[in-house]
Amino acid sequence: MSGRQTPEPALDRQGDCSTGPRDEGAADGIQHSHRMLSFSDALLSIIATVMILPVTHMEITPEQKSDKSVQNLLATRIAVYLMTFLIVTVAWAAHTRLFQIVGKIDDTLALLNLACMMTITFLPFTFSLMVTFPEVPLGIFLFCVCVIAIGAIQALIVVYAFHFPHLLSPQIEGSAHRAPHRRHILGIILQGPTLCLAAAGFSLFFYPASYLLMATVVFLPYISKAAGWCRDRLAGSREPPAHSLEFTFDLHEPLSKERVEAFSDGVYAIVATLLILDICEDNVPDPKEVKAKFGGSLVAALGTSGPQFLAYFGSFVTVGLLWFAHHSLFLHIRKVTRPMGLLNTLSLAFVGGLPLAYQQTSAFEKQSPRELESVRVSCAIIFFASIFQFAIWTTALLQEGETLQPSARFGGREHAFMFAKLALYPCASLLAFASTCILSRFSTAIFHVMQIAVPFAFLLLRLLVRLALAALRALRGLARPGRTQPAPRAMDDARAPLLPAPC
């Protein structure tokens, strides 16, 4: 622990400073938190994503052979997965906000952060208990205890950093009202753990209330905002204290675009990697079996795993193209608002469910009676993962002057192209789902056709958009034969808006 109480030379927010002060801080055990934040982001994105593994490796007992019981079990596990994924993302956002307040770290803060990360890594085990034994309170109780411990460690980090002000960001370090700031930050940090403490208590005698309280943790900022709006309407706006004007802190404010992109890229990368695990685990033939059943022919033995390899390549392409659409979307985004952040989190939650879609589609041949159900589950996961991406873009259009680059706004040269790119997967998955309702006998073929057709549609998308816009202009010209307009230039096709301009 560093015993030095004098403040360090102030550093700017990007961590840029002269070499001398940085070397002095490193020699005294003080360093910037950037690398620790990168490590924490990577770990949290992994933890959020591996929550799906207990769902993908669900074992069906003889008592659960009926389709109805399997559907109920799968729906329950997916719902619990979504809730825990969102709670982990809330913890990630809180951790990121916290280290915008704590600008520098010493050995003690680094060890406290490691203790926090160790507690977070225990969450997937507690989640496995929750989905395996949904009516036994121990899993819920342990999950809530982990969240309480995470909040307690984060509170210790705040108390320690305020005790040594040279670890704080320059804005708070130079403030004359650090004590009110500390109370305000601790109050926000402990809101979620307090709800989980109540959930842990309810789990001992009425576990449905525990799930409701844990779900409240996810939507707490929106509930708080709605309650504040109602209070202001009823009682009138109150003048804030003088010290609150010099600094505001809200763990639930939207994060920077760069941090959202980094966390999202981590989720996509981990999901793409998880897909190969089942191939490595289940589809490497046993040497004795190859010799006994296939006469020593490894090619023949691998040939029996054809559906699994096909499902793997199709699922990887789906993850890759969803990342490509996300990447293209955020190229045109200037600022992430709170609704956009929530929609991005929901999209990532369903992206994290894509290993379940792979597991479902790779089991086509082994469980042919459940083939139709597997196809529909896979289409639903892909649809929700992509429709929330589309919702991010439409939400950004509502405040396009603040959130979007000029090229993606109404009438911009990339507006129509982005609309088509983000609408492609929702339309394709919805069409495949509807087709299986009519042609249920061909559900597998329909799903594989979608997986093959969408990548080619992405390659030809810009050409298809230009042709569609040219056709719309031609139809508009036929509808108004009396009005002659000059032929548009080639670049105008890309600039034409696909949606009407806002009033």
C-alpha positions in Angstrom: 0.0 0.0 0.0 1.2 3.4 -0.9 1.4 5.7 2.1 1.9 8.9 0.2 -0.8 11.4 0.7 0.4 14.3 -1.5 -1.4 14.5 -4.8 0.3 13.4 -8.0 0.8 15.9 -10.9 -2.6 16.0 -12.6 -2.9 13.9 -15.7 -5.4 14.5 -18.5 -8.2 12.1 -19.3 -6.4 10.3 -22.1 -3.5 9.5 -19.8 -1.1 11.7 -21.8 1.6 13.3 -19.7 5.2 13.9 -19.8 7.6 11.1 -19.3 9.1 12.4 -16.1 5.9 12.5 -13.9 4.8 9.1 -15.3 8.1 7.5 -14.4 8.0 9.0 -10.9 4.5 7.6 -10.4 5.5 4.2 -11.6 8.5 4.2 -9.3 6.2 5.0 -6.4 3.7 2.2 -7.3 1.2 4.6 -8.9 0.0 3.9 -12.4 -2.8 4.6 -14.7 -5.8 2.2 -14.8 -6.0 1.8 -18.6 -4.4 -1.7 -18.8 -6.3 -3.0 -15.8 -9.6 -1.7 -17.4 -8.7 -3.6 -20.6 -8.1 -6.8 -18.6 -11.4 -6.3 -16.7 -13.3 -5.7 -20.0 -11.9 -8.8 -21.5 -12.8 -10.9 -18.4 -16.3 -9.5 -18.1 -17.1 -10.1 -21.8 -15.9 -13.7 -21.4 -18.0 -14.2 -18.3 -21.1 -12.7 -19.9 -20.7 -14.9 -22.9 -20.0 -18.3 -21.3 -23.3 -18.0 -19.3 -24.9 -19.7 -22.3 -22.9 -22.9 -21.9 -25.1 -24.5 -19.3 -28.0 -23.9 -21.7 -26.3 -25.4 -24.7 -25.2 -28.5 -22.8 -28.7 -29.1 -21.4 -29.3 -32.8 -20.9 -32.8 -34.2 -21.4 -33.9 -36.7 -18.7 -36.3 -39.6 -19.5 -39.0 -37.7 -17.6 -38.6 -34.7 -20.0 -39.0 -36.6 -23.3 -42.2 -34.8 -24.3 -41.8 -31.8 -26.6 -43.8 -29.5 -24.2 -41.6 -30.2 -21.2 -38.4 -29.7 -23.3 -39.8 -26.4 -24.6 -40.7 -25.2 -21.1 -37.2 -26.2 -19.8 -35.4 -24.5 -22.7 -37.5 -21.3 -22.4 -36.9 -21.1 -18.7 -33.1 -21.5 -19.1 -33.0 -18.9 -21.9 -34.9 -16.4 -19.8 -32.6 -16.9 -16.8 -29.5 -16.7 -19.1 -30.8 -13.3 -20.5 -31.3 -11.9 -17.0 -27.9 -13.0 -15.8 -26.2 -11.7 -19.0 -27.8 -8.3 -18.5 -26.7 -8.2 -14.8 -23.1 -8.9 -15.8 -23.3 -6.1 -18.4 -24.6 -3.8 -15.6 -21.6 -4.8 -13.5 -19.3 -4.0 -16.5 -20.8 -0.6 -16.9 -20.6 0.2 -13.2 -16.9 -1.0 -13.2 -16.1 1.2 -16.1 -17.8 4.3 -14.6 -16.0 3.6 -11.3 -12.6 3.8 -12.9 -13.4 7.1 -14.5 -13.6 8.4 -11.0 -10.5 6.5 -9.8 -8.0 7.7 -12.4 -4.9 6.0 -11.0 -4.2 2.8 -9.1 -1.7 1.4 -6.7 -1.0 -2.2 -5.6 -3.9 -2.2 -3.1 -6.4 -1.1 -5.7 -5.1 -3.6 -8.2 -5.5 -6.4 -5.7 -9.0 -5.2 -4.8 -9.9 -5.2 -8.5 -8.6 -8.7 -8.8 -10.8 -9.8 -5.9 -13.7 -8.2 -7.7 -12.9 -10.1 -10.9 -12.4 -13.4 -9.0 -15.9 -13.0 -7.6 -17.3 -12.2 -11.0 -15.7 -15.4 -12.5 -17.7 -17.4 -10.0 -21.0 -16.2 -11.5 -21.2 -18.9 -14.3 -21.0 -21.7 -11.6 -23.9 -20.1 -9.7 -25.8 -19.7 -12.9 -25.3 -23.4 -13.7 -26.8 -24.2 -10.3 -29.8 -21.9 -11.1 -30.6 -23.5 -14.4 -30.0 -27.1 -13.3 -31.9 -26.8 -10.1 -34.4 -23.9 -10.8 -36.6 -24.7 -7.8 -33.7 -25.1 -5.3 -32.9 -21.7 -3.7 -29.1 -22.4 -3.2 -28.2 -21.3 -6.8 -30.2 -18.1 -6.6 -28.8 -17.4 -3.1 -25.1 -17.9 -4.2 -25.6 -15.7 -7.3 -27.0 -12.9 -5.1 -24.2 -13.3 -2.6 -21.7 -12.9 -5.5 -23.4 -9.7 -6.6 -23.4 -8.4 -3.0 -19.7 -9.2 -2.7 -18.9 -7.4 -6.0 -20.7 -4.3 -4.7 -18.9 -4.5 -1.4 -15.5 -4.7 -3.1 -16.4 -1.8 -5.4 -17.5 0.2 -2.3 -14.1 -0.6 -0.7 -12.3 0.7 -3.8 -14.3 4.0 -3.6 -13.5 4.4 0.2 -9.8 3.6 -0.4 -9.5 6.0 -3.4 -11.1 8.9 -1.5 -8.8 8.2 1.5 -5.8 8.8 -0.8 -7.1 11.6 -3.1 -4.0 11.5 -5.4 -5.6 8.3 -6.9 -8.8 10.1 -7.9 -9.4 11.9 -11.2 -8.1 15.5 -11.2 -11.7 16.8 -11.3 -12.6 15.2 -8.0 -9.1 15.5 -6.4 -9.3 19.3 -6.6 -12.9 19.5 -5.4 -13.7 21.0 -2.0 -16.7 18.7 -1.6 -15.2 15.2 -1.8 -17.2 13.9 1.1 -20.6 14.5 -0.6 -19.3 13.0 -3.8 -18.2 9.9 -1.9 -21.6 9.4 -0.3 -23.3 10.0 -3.7 -21.1 7.4 -5.5 -21.4 4.8 -2.7 -25.2 5.2 -2.7 -25.3 4.5 -6.4 -22.9 1.5 -6.3 -24.8 -0.2 -3.4 -28.3 0.0 -5.0 -27.9 -3.2 -7.0 -26.3 -5.2 -4.1 -29.1 -4.0 -1.8 -31.7 -5.4 -4.2 -29.8 -8.7 -4.4 -29.6 -8.8 -0.6 -33.4 -8.7 -0.6 -33.5 -11.3 -3.4 -31.2 -13.6 -1.4 -33.6 -13.4 1.5 -36.7 -14.1 -0.6 -34.9 -17.1 -2.3 -35.2 -19.0 1.0 -39.0 -19.1 1.0 -40.4 -17.6 -2.2 -37.9 -17.8 -5.1 -40.0 -16.2 -7.9 -39.7 -12.9 -6.0 -35.9 -13.3 -6.1 -36.0 -13.4 -9.9 -38.2 -10.3 -10.0 -35.8 -8.4 -7.8 -32.8 -9.5 -9.8 -34.5 -8.4 -13.0 -35.1 -5.0 -11.3 -31.3 -4.6 -11.0 -31.1 -4.5 -14.9 -33.8 -1.8 -15.2 -33.0 0.1 -12.1 -31.6 3.2 -13.9 -34.8 3.5 -16.0 -37.0 3.0 -12.9 -35.0 5.7 -11.1 -35.3 8.1 -14.0 -39.0 7.5 -14.3 -39.5 8.0 -10.5 -37.5 11.2 -10.6 -39.6 12.5 -13.5 -42.8 11.7 -11.7 -41.5 13.3 -8.5 -40.5 16.5 -10.4 -43.9 16.6 -12.0 -45.7 16.2 -8.7 -43.5 18.3 -6.4 -41.8 20.5 -8.8 -38.1 20.7 -9.7 -35.7 21.1 -6.7 -32.6 23.2 -6.9 -29.6 20.9 -6.5 -27.0 21.6 -3.8 -24.1 23.9 -4.8 -21.5 21.2 -4.6 -23.5 18.9 -7.1 -23.0 21.5 -9.8 -19.3 21.1 -10.1 -19.4 17.3 -10.7 -22.0 14.8 -11.7 -21.7 11.0 -11.4 -24.1 8.4 -12.7 -23.1 4.8 -13.1 -26.0 4.3 -15.6 -25.2 7.1 -18.0 -24.3 6.0 -21.5 -20.7 4.9 -21.9 -18.4 6.2 -24.6 -18.7 4.7 -28.1 -15.2 3.3 -27.9 -15.9 1.3 -24.7 -19.2 -0.1 -26.1 -17.3 -1.1 -29.2 -14.5 -2.8 -27.2 -17.0 -4.8 -25.0 -19.1 -5.7 -28.1 -16.1 -6.9 -30.1 -15.1 -9.1 -27.1 -18.5 -10.8 -27.0 -18.5 -11.4 -30.7 -14.9 -12.8 -30.6 -15.7 -15.2 -27.7 -18.9 -16.4 -29.3 -17.1 -17.2 -32.5 -14.5 -19.1 -30.5 -17.0 -21.0 -28.4 -18.5 -22.5 -31.5 -15.4 -24.7 -32.1 -15.3 -26.2 -28.6 -18.0 -28.7 -29.3 -16.3 -29.7 -32.5 -13.0 -30.3 -30.6 -14.8 -32.1 -27.8 -17.4 -34.2 -29.6 -16.1 -34.8 -33.1 -12.6 -35.9 -32.7 -12.9 -39.7 -33.3 -11.6 -42.2 -30.8 -8.6 -44.2 -32.3 -10.1 -47.5 -31.2 -13.5 -46.7 -32.7 -11.9 -45.6 -36.0 -10.0 -48.9 -36.2 -13.0 -51.0 -35.2 -15.9 -49.4 -37.1 -14.1 -47.7 -40.1 -11.2 -50.0 -40.7 -8.7 -47.4 -39.7 -10.1 -44.7 -42.2 -10.1 -41.4 -40.4 -11.8 -39.8 -43.5 -14.7 -42.1 -43.2 -15.0 -41.5 -39.4 -15.0 -37.7 -39.9 -17.6 -38.1 -42.6 -20.2 -39.1 -40.0 -19.8 -35.6 -38.4 -20.8 -33.8 -41.6 -23.9 -32.1 -40.1 -21.9 -30.8 -37.2 -19.2 -29.3 -39.4 -21.9 -27.8 -41.7 -23.6 -26.3 -38.6 -20.3 -24.9 -37.3 -19.4 -23.1 -40.6 -23.0 -21.7 -40.9 -23.0 -20.5 -37.3 -19.5 -18.9 -37.7 -20.6 -17.1 -40.8 -23.7 -15.8 -39.0 -21.6 -14.5 -36.1 -19.1 -12.9 -38.5 -21.8 -11.2 -40.5 -23.6 -9.9 -37.5 -20.3 -8.5 -36.2 -19.8 -7.0 -39.7 -23.2 -5.3 -39.5 -22.5 -4.1 -36.0 -19.1 -2.7 -37.1 -20.7 -0.9 -40.1 -23.4 0.5 -37.8 -20.9 2.0 -35.3 -18.8 3.4 -38.1 -21.7 5.8 -38.6 -22.5 6.5 -35.0 -21.0 9.5 -33.3 -22.5 9.1 -29.8 -24.2 6.3 -27.9 -27.3 7.3 -26.0 -28.7 5.3 -23.1 -31.5 3.6 -25.1 -28.9 2.7 -27.8 -26.7 1.2 -25.1 -29.6 -0.9 -23.7 -30.5 -2.1 -27.2 -26.9 -3.0 -27.9 -26.8 -5.0 -24.7 -30.0 -6.9 -25.7 -28.5 -7.6 -29.1 -25.3 -8.9 -27.5 -27.3 -11.1 -25.2 -28.9 -12.9 -28.2 -25.5 -13.0 -30.0 -24.3 -14.8 -26.9 -27.1 -17.3 -27.5 -25.7 -18.3 -31.0 -23.8 -21.3 -29.5 -27.2 -22.6 -28.6 -28.3 -22.1 -32.2 -25.3 -24.1 -33.3 -26.0 -26.8 -30.8 -29.5 -27.0 -32.0 -28.7 -27.2 -35.7 -25.8 -29.7 -35.2 -28.3 -32.1 -33.6 -30.6 -32.3 -36.7 -29.6 -35.8 -37.6 -29.4 -37.2 -34.0 -32.8 -35.8 -33.0 -34.8 -35.6 -36.2 -38.3 -35.5 -34.4 -37.1 -32.2 -32.8 -35.7 -30.8 -36.1 -38.5 -28.3 -36.6 -38.2 -27.0 -33.1 -34.4 -26.6 -33.4 -34.8 -24.7 -36.7 -37.3 -22.3 -35.1 -35.2 -21.7 -32.0 -32.2 -20.9 -34.2 -34.2 -18.5 -36.4 -35.6 -16.8 -33.3 -32.1 -16.2 -31.8 -30.7 -14.8 -35.1 -33.8 -12.6 -35.5 -33.6 -11.0 -32.1 -29.8 -10.6 -32.3 -30.2 -8.7 -35.6 -33.5 -6.8 -34.9 -31.9 -5.1 -31.9 -29.1 -3.9 -34.2 -31.7 -2.5 -36.5 -33.4 -0.9 -33.5 -30.1 0.8 -32.5 -30.0 2.5 -35.9 -33.6 3.5 -35.9 -33.2 4.9 -32.4 -30.2 6.9 -33.5 -32.2 8.3 -36.4 -34.6 9.9 -33.9 -31.6 12.1 -32.7 -29.6 11.9 -35.9 -28.0 15.3 -35.5 -26.4 14.2 -32.2 -25.8 10.5 -32.8 -25.1 9.8 -36.5 -22.5 10.9 -39.1 -24.0 13.0 -41.9 -23.7 10.2 -44.4 -26.1 7.9 -42.5 -28.8 10.5 -41.8 -32.0 10.9 -43.8 -30.9 11.7 -47.4 -27.3 10.7 -46.7 -25.4 8.7 -49.2 -25.2 5.6 -46.9 -28.7 5.9 -45.5 -30.4 3.4 -47.8 -27.5 1.0 -47.8 -27.4 0.9 -44.0 -31.1 0.3 -43.9 -30.7 -2.7 -46.2 -27.7 -4.1 -44.4 -29.3 -4.0 -41.0 -32.6 -5.3 -42.2 -31.2 -8.3 -44.1 -30.8 -10.7 -41.3 -34.1 -9.9 -39.5 -36.0 -10.3 -42.8 -34.1 -13.5 -43.8 -34.6 -15.2 -40.4 -38.2 -14.1 -40.2 -38.8 -15.5 -43.7 -37.1 -18.8 -42.8 -39.2 -19.1 -39.6 -42.5 -18.4 -41.5 -41.5 -20.8 -44.3 -41.0 -23.6 -41.7 -44.6 -23.1 -40.6 -45.8 -23.7 -44.1 -43.2 -26.3 -45.3 -42.3 -28.0 -42.1 -41.0 -31.1 -43.9 -38.3 -29.0 -45.5 -37.3 -27.0 -42.4 -33.6 -28.1 -42.4 -33.2 -27.3 -46.1 -34.9 -23.9 -45.6 -32.5 -23.0 -42.7 -29.4 -24.1 -44.7 -30.6 -22.1 -47.7 -30.8 -19.0 -45.5 -27.3 -19.6 -44.2 -25.9 -19.9 -47.7 -28.0 -17.1 -49.3 -27.4 -14.3 -46.7 -23.6 -14.1 -47.3 -24.1 -13.7 -51.0 -26.7 -11.1 -50.4 -24.2 -9.1 -48.3 -21.8 -9.3 -51.2 -24.3 -8.0 -53.7 -26.2 -5.7 -51.3 -24.9 -2.4 -52.6 -25.8 -3.3 -56.2 -29.2 -4.6 -55.1 -29.9 -1.4 -53.2 -29.0 0.7 -56.3 -31.2 -1.4 -58.5 -34.1 -1.2 -56.0 -33.8 2.6 -55.8 -33.6 2.9 -59.6 -36.8 0.7 -59.8 -38.6 3.0 -57.3 -37.6 6.0 -59.4 -38.9 4.4 -62.5 -42.2 3.5 -60.8 -42.5 7.1 -59.5 -41.9 8.3 -63.0 -44.7 6.1 -64.4 -47.0 7.3 -61.7 -46.3 11.0 -62.7 -46.0 10.9 -66.5 -46.5 14.6 -66.9 -43.5 15.6 -64.9 -40.1 15.0 -66.5 -37.0 15.0 -64.4 -33.4 14.9 -65.4 -31.7 11.5 -65.2 -29.9 11.2 -61.8 -26.2 10.7 -61.6 -24.7 7.4 -60.5 -23.9 8.8 -57.0 -27.5 10.0 -56.5 -28.7 6.4 -56.3 -26.7 5.9 -53.1 -27.7 9.3 -51.7 -31.5 8.7 -52.0 -33.2 8.1 -48.7 -35.1 4.8 -48.3 -37.3 6.3 -45.6 -39.1 9.7 -45.8 -37.4 12.6 -44.2 -38.7 13.6 -40.8 -41.0 16.6 -40.5 
